[in-house]
Amino acid sequence: MVVEVVSPSTRHLDLDIKSPEYARVGIPEYWLVDEEQRMFVQHWLEGASYQKADFTEGRVVSRALQGFWLETSWLWQDPRPSEWDLVQQILASKG
């Protein structure tokens, strides 16, 4: 799994160039965090290409890492929650 944070200087590279390369080498899932547009994009490999879903809110559940998820609101909070608090929430949801 790969997570990319899109920046203005790497926007074209992150959005247009890397996706086919990730598919070619078989990365099963990658996430893009676009802070400028407050968008979260989940890509998952089906066959030789990616399907995708865009999120501006809600929970994103990983298809590659069983039990891992992310609440998109965490990304836009100021200040952001601590990593430790987030890990505890994810682990607590496993039951």
GUTI-174017 format. One record per residue: residue number from 0; residue in three letters; x, y, z of N, C-alpha, C in turn. Coordinates in steps of 0.05 Angstrom, whole numbers, plus 32768, in hexadecimal, padded with zeros to 4 digits. Example, Ala and Ser with C-alpha at 12.3 -4.5 7.8 and 13.67 -1.06 7.14 Angstrom:
2
r n->0&res->Ala&n.px->8108&n.py->7F8E&n.pz->809C&ca.px->80F6&ca.py->7FA6&ca.pz->809C&c.px->8108&c.py->7FBE&c.pz->809C
r n->1&res->Ser&n.px->8101&n.py->7FD3&n.pz->808E&ca.px->8111&ca.py->7FEB&ca.pz->808F&c.px->8102&c.py->8001&c.pz->809D
//
This chain:
95
r n->0&res->Met&n.px->8011&n.py->7FE8&n.pz->8000&ca.px->8000&ca.py->8000&ca.pz->8000&c.px->8012&c.py->8019&c.pz->8000
r n->1&res->Val&n.px->8009&n.py->802D&n.pz->7FF1&ca.px->8017&ca.py->8046&ca.pz->7FEF&c.px->8004&c.py->805D&c.pz->7FF7
r n->2&res->Val&n.px->800E&n.py->8071&n.pz->8005&ca.px->7FFF&ca.py->8089&ca.pz->800B&c.px->800F&c.py->80A0&c.pz->8000
r n->3&res->Glu&n.px->8003&n.py->80B1&n.pz->7FF0&ca.px->800F&ca.py->80C8&ca.pz->7FE4&c.px->8001&c.py->80E1&c.pz->7FEF
r n->4&res->Val&n.px->8011&n.py->80F5&n.pz->7FF6&ca.px->8006&ca.py->810F&ca.pz->7FFD&c.px->800C&c.py->8122&c.pz->7FE5
r n->5&res->Val&n.px->7FF7&n.py->812B&n.pz->7FD8&ca.px->7FFA&ca.py->813B&ca.pz->7FC0&c.px->8002&c.py->8158&c.pz->7FC8
r n->6&res->Ser&n.px->8016&n.py->8162&n.pz->7FBB&ca.px->801E&ca.py->817E&ca.pz->7FBF&c.px->801D&c.py->818D&c.pz->7FA4
r n->7&res->Pro&n.px->801B&n.py->81A7&n.pz->7FA5&ca.px->801A&ca.py->81B5&ca.pz->7F8B&c.px->8032&c.py->81AF&c.pz->7F79
r n->8&res->Ser&n.px->8049&n.py->81AC&n.pz->7F85&ca.px->8061&ca.py->81A8&ca.pz->7F74&c.px->8062&c.py->818B&c.pz->7F68
r n->9&res->Thr&n.px->8054&n.py->8178&n.pz->7F74&ca.px->8055&ca.py->815D&ca.pz->7F6A&c.px->803A&c.py->8153&c.pz->7F60
r n->10&res->Arg&n.px->8027&n.py->8165&n.pz->7F5D&ca.px->800B&ca.py->815E&ca.pz->7F56&c.px->800A&c.py->814D&c.pz->7F3C
r n->11&res->His&n.px->8016&n.py->8155&n.pz->7F27&ca.px->8015&ca.py->8146&ca.pz->7F0E&c.px->8021&c.py->812A&c.pz->7F11
r n->12&res->Leu&n.px->8038&n.py->8129&n.pz->7F1E&ca.px->8046&ca.py->8110&ca.pz->7F23&c.px->8034&c.py->80FD&c.pz->7F34
r n->13&res->Asp&n.px->8029&n.py->8108&n.pz->7F4A&ca.px->8019&ca.py->80F7&ca.pz->7F5C&c.px->7FFF&c.py->80EE&c.pz->7F4F
r n->14&res->Leu&n.px->7FF2&n.py->80FF&n.pz->7F40&ca.px->7FD8&ca.py->80F8&ca.pz->7F35&c.px->7FD8&c.py->80EA&c.pz->7F1A
r n->15&res->Asp&n.px->7FED&n.py->80EF&n.pz->7F0A&ca.px->7FEC&ca.py->80E5&ca.pz->7EEF&c.px->8002&c.py->80D0&c.pz->7EE8
r n->16&res->Ile&n.px->8019&n.py->80D3&n.pz->7EF4&ca.px->8030&ca.py->80C2&ca.pz->7EEC&c.px->8032&c.py->80A9&c.pz->7EFD
r n->17&res->Lys&n.px->802E&n.py->80AC&n.pz->7F17&ca.px->8034&ca.py->8095&ca.pz->7F29&c.px->801F&c.py->807F&c.pz->7F27
r n->18&res->Ser&n.px->8006&n.py->8085&n.pz->7F22&ca.px->7FF1&ca.py->8070&ca.pz->7F21&c.px->7FF7&c.py->8059&c.pz->7F0F
r n->19&res->Pro&n.px->7FFE&n.py->805E&n.pz->7EF5&ca.px->8005&ca.py->8047&ca.pz->7EE4&c.px->801D&c.py->8037&c.pz->7EED
r n->20&res->Glu&n.px->8030&n.py->8045&n.pz->7EF9&ca.px->8048&ca.py->8037&ca.pz->7F03&c.px->8041&c.py->8026&c.pz->7F1B
r n->21&res->Tyr&n.px->8031&n.py->8030&n.pz->7F2D&ca.px->8028&ca.py->801F&ca.pz->7F44&c.px->8019&c.py->8007&c.pz->7F3A
r n->22&res->Ala&n.px->8007&n.py->800A&n.pz->7F26&ca.px->7FF8&ca.py->7FF3&ca.pz->7F1B&c.px->800B&c.py->7FDF&c.pz->7F0E
r n->23&res->Arg&n.px->801F&n.py->7FE9&n.pz->7EFF&ca.px->8032&ca.py->7FD8&ca.pz->7EF1&c.px->8041&c.py->7FC6&c.pz->7F04
r n->24&res->Val&n.px->8048&n.py->7FD0&n.pz->7F1C&ca.px->8057&ca.py->7FC0&ca.pz->7F2F&c.px->8045&c.py->7FB1&c.pz->7F43
r n->25&res->Gly&n.px->802B&n.py->7FB5&n.pz->7F40&ca.px->8018&ca.py->7FA5&ca.pz->7F50&c.px->8011&c.py->7FB0&c.pz->7F6C
r n->26&res->Ile&n.px->8015&n.py->7FCA&n.pz->7F71&ca.px->800D&ca.py->7FD5&ca.pz->7F8B&c.px->7FEE&c.py->7FD2&c.pz->7F8E
r n->27&res->Pro&n.px->7FE5&n.py->7FC3&n.pz->7FA1&ca.px->7FC8&ca.py->7FBD&ca.pz->7FA2&c.px->7FB6&c.py->7FD4&c.pz->7FA9
r n->28&res->Glu&n.px->7FC1&n.py->7FE8&n.pz->7FB7&ca.px->7FB1&ca.py->7FFF&ca.pz->7FBF&c.px->7FC3&c.py->8017&c.pz->7FC4
r n->29&res->Tyr&n.px->7FB9&n.py->802E&n.pz->7FBC&ca.px->7FC7&ca.py->8047&ca.pz->7FC4&c.px->7FB3&c.py->805D&c.pz->7FCA
r n->30&res->Trp&n.px->7FBB&n.py->806E&n.pz->7FDC&ca.px->7FAA&ca.py->8084&ca.pz->7FE5&c.px->7FB8&c.py->809E&c.pz->7FDE
r n->31&res->Leu&n.px->7FA7&n.py->80B1&n.pz->7FD6&ca.px->7FB1&ca.py->80CC&ca.pz->7FD1&c.px->7FA3&c.py->80DF&c.pz->7FE4
r n->32&res->Val&n.px->7FB3&n.py->80EF&n.pz->7FF2&ca.px->7FA8&ca.py->8104&ca.pz->8003&c.px->7FAE&c.py->811F&c.pz->7FF5
r n->33&res->Asp&n.px->7F99&n.py->812C&n.pz->7FED&ca.px->7F9B&ca.py->8146&ca.pz->7FDF&c.px->7F92&c.py->815C&c.pz->7FF3
r n->34&res->Glu&n.px->7FA5&n.py->8167&n.pz->8001&ca.px->7F9F&ca.py->817B&ca.pz->8015&c.px->7F94&c.py->8195&c.pz->8009
r n->35&res->Glu&n.px->7F9E&n.py->819C&n.pz->7FF2&ca.px->7F95&ca.py->81B4&ca.pz->7FE4&c.px->7F77&c.py->81B3&c.pz->7FDE
r n->36&res->Gln&n.px->7F6D&n.py->819C&n.pz->7FD5&ca.px->7F51&ca.py->8199&ca.pz->7FCE&c.px->7F41&c.py->818B&c.pz->7FE4
r n->37&res->Arg&n.px->7F4E&n.py->8184&n.pz->7FFA&ca.px->7F41&ca.py->8175&ca.pz->8010&c.px->7F33&c.py->815D&c.pz->8006
r n->38&res->Met&n.px->7F42&n.py->814D&n.pz->7FF7&ca.px->7F37&ca.py->8135&ca.pz->7FEA&c.px->7F49&c.py->811E&c.pz->7FF1
r n->39&res->Phe&n.px->7F3D&n.py->8107&n.pz->7FF5&ca.px->7F4B&ca.py->80EE&ca.pz->7FFA&c.px->7F42&c.py->80DB&c.pz->7FE4
r n->40&res->Val&n.px->7F55&n.py->80CE&n.pz->7FD7&ca.px->7F4F&ca.py->80BC&ca.pz->7FC1&c.px->7F5B&c.py->80A1&c.pz->7FC7
r n->41&res->Gln&n.px->7F4A&n.py->808D&n.pz->7FC6&ca.px->7F53&ca.py->8071&ca.pz->7FCA&c.px->7F53&c.py->8063&c.pz->7FAF
r n->42&res->His&n.px->7F6A&n.py->8057&n.pz->7FA9&ca.px->7F6D&ca.py->8048&ca.pz->7F90&c.px->7F72&c.py->802A&c.pz->7F97
r n->43&res->Trp&n.px->7F65&n.py->8018&n.pz->7F8A&ca.px->7F6A&ca.py->7FFC&ca.pz->7F8E&c.px->7F6C&c.py->7FEE&c.pz->7F73
r n->44&res->Leu&n.px->7F7F&n.py->7FDC&n.pz->7F72&ca.px->7F85&ca.py->7FCE&ca.pz->7F59&c.px->7F71&c.py->7FB9&c.pz->7F52
r n->45&res->Glu&n.px->7F66&n.py->7FBA&n.pz->7F3A&ca.px->7F54&ca.py->7FA5&ca.pz->7F30&c.px->7F5F&c.py->7F9F&c.pz->7F14
r n->46&res->Gly&n.px->7F6A&n.py->7F87&n.pz->7F11&ca.px->7F77&ca.py->7F80&ca.pz->7EF8&c.px->7F90&c.py->7F90&c.pz->7EF5
r n->47&res->Ala&n.px->7F92&n.py->7F9E&n.pz->7EDF&ca.px->7FAA&ca.py->7FAD&ca.pz->7ED9&c.px->7FA7&c.py->7FCB&c.pz->7EDE
r n->48&res->Ser&n.px->7F90&n.py->7FD3&n.pz->7EE8&ca.px->7F8C&ca.py->7FF0&ca.pz->7EED&c.px->7F7D&c.py->7FF5&c.pz->7F07
r n->49&res->Tyr&n.px->7F7D&n.py->800E&n.pz->7F0F&ca.px->7F71&ca.py->8016&ca.pz->7F29&c.px->7F54&c.py->801F&c.pz->7F26
r n->50&res->Gln&n.px->7F45&n.py->8017&n.pz->7F39&ca.px->7F2A&ca.py->8023&ca.pz->7F3E&c.px->7F2F&c.py->8038&c.pz->7F54
r n->51&res->Lys&n.px->7F1D&n.py->804C&n.pz->7F56&ca.px->7F22&ca.py->8060&ca.pz->7F6A&c.px->7F08&c.py->806A&c.pz->7F76
r n->52&res->Ala&n.px->7F0B&n.py->8074&n.pz->7F8E&ca.px->7EF4&ca.py->8081&ca.pz->7F9C&c.px->7EFF&c.py->809A&c.pz->7FA9
r n->53&res->Asp&n.px->7EF0&n.py->80B0&n.pz->7FA6&ca.px->7EF7&ca.py->80CA&ca.pz->7FB1&c.px->7EE7&c.py->80CE&c.pz->7FCB
r n->54&res->Phe&n.px->7EF5&n.py->80D9&n.pz->7FDF&ca.px->7EE8&ca.py->80DE&ca.pz->7FF9&c.px->7EEE&c.py->80FB&c.pz->8002
r n->55&res->Thr&n.px->7EDA&n.py->8108&n.pz->800B&ca.px->7EDE&ca.py->8122&ca.pz->8018&c.px->7ED6&c.py->8120&c.pz->8036
r n->56&res->Glu&n.px->7ECA&n.py->8109&n.pz->803D&ca.px->7EC3&ca.py->8104&ca.pz->8059&c.px->7EBF&c.py->80E6&c.pz->805C
r n->57&res->Gly&n.px->7EBD&n.py->80DD&n.pz->8075&ca.px->7EB7&ca.py->80C1&ca.pz->807A&c.px->7ED0&c.py->80B0&c.pz->807E
r n->58&res->Arg&n.px->7ECB&n.py->8096&n.pz->8082&ca.px->7EE0&ca.py->8083&ca.pz->8088&c.px->7EE8&c.py->8075&c.pz->806E
r n->59&res->Val&n.px->7F02&n.py->8072&n.pz->806B&ca.px->7F0D&ca.py->8063&ca.pz->8054&c.px->7F19&c.py->804A&c.pz->8060
r n->60&res->Val&n.px->7F10&n.py->8033&n.pz->8055&ca.px->7F1A&ca.py->8019&ca.pz->805F&c.px->7F2D&c.py->800E&c.pz->804A
r n->61&res->Ser&n.px->7F45&n.py->8007&n.pz->8053&ca.px->7F59&ca.py->7FFB&ca.pz->8041&c.px->7F50&c.py->7FE0&c.pz->8036
r n->62&res->Arg&n.px->7F55&n.py->7FDC&n.pz->801D&ca.px->7F51&ca.py->7FC2&ca.pz->8011&c.px->7F69&c.py->7FB1&c.pz->8012
r n->63&res->Ala&n.px->7F81&n.py->7FBD&n.pz->8017&ca.px->7F9A&ca.py->7FAE&ca.pz->8017&c.px->7FA3&c.py->7FA7&c.pz->8034
r n->64&res->Leu&n.px->7F9C&n.py->7FB7&n.pz->8047&ca.px->7FA5&ca.py->7FB2&ca.pz->8063&c.px->7F8C&c.py->7FAD&c.pz->8074
r n->65&res->Gln&n.px->7F88&n.py->7F93&n.pz->8079&ca.px->7F70&ca.py->7F8B&ca.pz->8088&c.px->7F6F&c.py->7F99&c.pz->80A3
r n->66&res->Gly&n.px->7F58&n.py->7FA5&n.pz->80A9&ca.px->7F53&ca.py->7FB2&ca.pz->80C3&c.px->7F5C&c.py->7FCF&c.pz->80C4
r n->67&res->Phe&n.px->7F69&n.py->7FD9&n.pz->80AE&ca.px->7F72&ca.py->7FF4&ca.pz->80AE&c.px->7F5E&c.py->8006&c.pz->80A1
r n->68&res->Trp&n.px->7F5A&n.py->801D&n.pz->80AD&ca.px->7F47&ca.py->8031&ca.pz->80A3&c.px->7F51&c.py->804D&c.pz->80AB
r n->69&res->Leu&n.px->7F45&n.py->8061&n.pz->809F&ca.px->7F4C&ca.py->807C&ca.pz->80A6&c.px->7F33&c.py->808D&c.pz->80A4
r n->70&res->Glu&n.px->7F2F&n.py->809E&n.pz->80B7&ca.px->7F19&ca.py->80B1&ca.pz->80B7&c.px->7F23&c.py->80CA&c.pz->80A9
r n->71&res->Thr&n.px->7F17&n.py->80D2&n.pz->8093&ca.px->7F22&ca.py->80E8&ca.pz->8083&c.px->7F22&c.py->8102&c.pz->8093
r n->72&res->Ser&n.px->7F10&n.py->8105&n.pz->80A6&ca.px->7F0F&ca.py->811E&ca.pz->80B6&c.px->7F29&c.py->8122&c.pz->80C6
r n->73&res->Trp&n.px->7F37&n.py->810C&n.pz->80CC&ca.px->7F51&ca.py->810E&ca.pz->80DA&c.px->7F65&c.py->811F&c.pz->80CA
r n->74&res->Leu&n.px->7F63&n.py->811D&n.pz->80AF&ca.px->7F77&ca.py->812B&ca.pz->809E&c.px->7F74&c.py->8149&c.pz->809F
r n->75&res->Trp&n.px->7F5C&n.py->8153&n.pz->80A4&ca.px->7F56&ca.py->816F&ca.pz->80A2&c.px->7F54&c.py->817D&c.pz->80BD
r n->76&res->Gln&n.px->7F57&n.py->816E&n.pz->80D3&ca.px->7F55&ca.py->817A&ca.pz->80ED&c.px->7F6D&c.py->818C&c.pz->80F3
r n->77&res->Asp&n.px->7F68&n.py->81A1&n.pz->8102&ca.px->7F7E&ca.py->81B3&ca.pz->8109&c.px->7F7B&c.py->81B9&c.pz->8127
r n->78&res->Pro&n.px->7F8D&n.py->81AF&n.pz->8138&ca.px->7FA4&ca.py->819E&ca.pz->8131&c.px->7F9B&c.py->8182&c.pz->812B
r n->79&res->Arg&n.px->7FAC&n.py->8174&n.pz->811D&ca.px->7FA6&ca.py->8158&ca.pz->8117&c.px->7FA8&c.py->8147&c.pz->8130
r n->80&res->Pro&n.px->7F98&n.py->8132&n.pz->8132&ca.px->7F9A&ca.py->8120&ca.pz->8149&c.px->7FB5&c.py->8112&c.pz->8149
r n->81&res->Ser&n.px->7FBD&n.py->8109&n.pz->8161&ca.px->7FD7&ca.py->80FB&ca.pz->8163&c.px->7FD5&c.py->80E0&c.pz->8156
r n->82&res->Glu&n.px->7FEB&n.py->80D7&n.pz->814B&ca.px->7FED&ca.py->80BD&ca.pz->813E&c.px->7FE5&c.py->80A7&c.pz->8152
r n->83&res->Trp&n.px->7FEE&n.py->80AA&n.pz->816A&ca.px->7FE8&ca.py->8096&ca.pz->817F&c.px->7FCA&c.py->8093&c.pz->8183
r n->84&res->Asp&n.px->7FBC&n.py->80AA&n.pz->8185&ca.px->7F9F&ca.py->80A9&ca.pz->8189&c.px->7F91&c.py->809C&c.pz->8171
r n->85&res->Leu&n.px->7F9B&n.py->80A1&n.pz->8159&ca.px->7F8E&ca.py->8095&ca.pz->8141&c.px->7F93&c.py->8077&c.pz->8140
r n->86&res->Val&n.px->7FAB&n.py->806E&n.pz->8146&ca.px->7FB1&ca.py->8052&ca.pz->8147&c.px->7FA0&c.py->8044&c.pz->815C
r n->87&res->Gln&n.px->7F9C&n.py->8050&n.pz->8173&ca.px->7F8B&ca.py->8044&ca.pz->8187&c.px->7F6E&c.py->8041&c.pz->817D
r n->88&res->Gln&n.px->7F64&n.py->8055&n.pz->816F&ca.px->7F49&ca.py->8054&ca.pz->8164&c.px->7F46&c.py->803D&c.pz->8150
r n->89&res->Ile&n.px->7F5A&n.py->803B&n.pz->813E&ca.px->7F59&ca.py->8026&ca.pz->812A&c.px->7F5B&c.py->800A&c.pz->8137
r n->90&res->Leu&n.px->7F6D&n.py->8007&n.pz->814A&ca.px->7F6F&ca.py->7FED&ca.pz->8157&c.px->7F56&c.py->7FE6&c.pz->8168
r n->91&res->Ala&n.px->7F4A&n.py->7FFA&n.pz->8175&ca.px->7F32&ca.py->7FF5&ca.pz->8185&c.px->7F1B&c.py->7FEC&c.pz->8174
r n->92&res->Ser&n.px->7F1A&n.py->7FF5&n.pz->815B&ca.px->7F04&ca.py->7FED&ca.pz->814A&c.px->7F05&c.py->7FD1&c.pz->8140
r n->93&res->Lys&n.px->7F1C&n.py->7FC3&n.pz->8144&ca.px->7F1E&ca.py->7FA7&ca.pz->813C&c.px->7F10&c.py->7F94&c.pz->814F
r n->94&res->Gly&n.px->7F07&n.py->7F9F&n.pz->8166&ca.px->7EF7&ca.py->7F8F&ca.pz->8178&c.px->7F08&c.py->7F81&c.pz->818C
//
